Amino acid sequence: MFERAGLRPGADFISYCGSGVTACHNLLVAEHAGFPGGRLYPGSWSQYAGTSRPAAMGA
């Protein structure tokens, strides 16, 4: 699943979700599957949505 998403062993990546909880699970599974180096965006979408930064939606 990680490779299909474009992740390669040794690559840096950031995990986020709606609130940060599921993102932690993703990091744990990635580490166990041989993809170390992931980082958590703890605010996740809940924090980002409260900013004025752009968000792409759709194609």
C-alpha positions, 0 to 999 in steps of 0.5 A: 500500500505504501509503495503504491502511494509512491513511498520508497524505503528511506524517503521522508514523509509526513502523515496526517489525518483528520485529528492526528490519531489515525496518522499515528497508526499509519506511522507505526504500520509504516515503520513496521513495514520497513518505511522508517523516517515518517513524521507526524503533522500533529494538528492534521486537517483540523488545524490546517482547515482553520488557516487561510492556506489553500486546499485543493479539492477535486481534480 
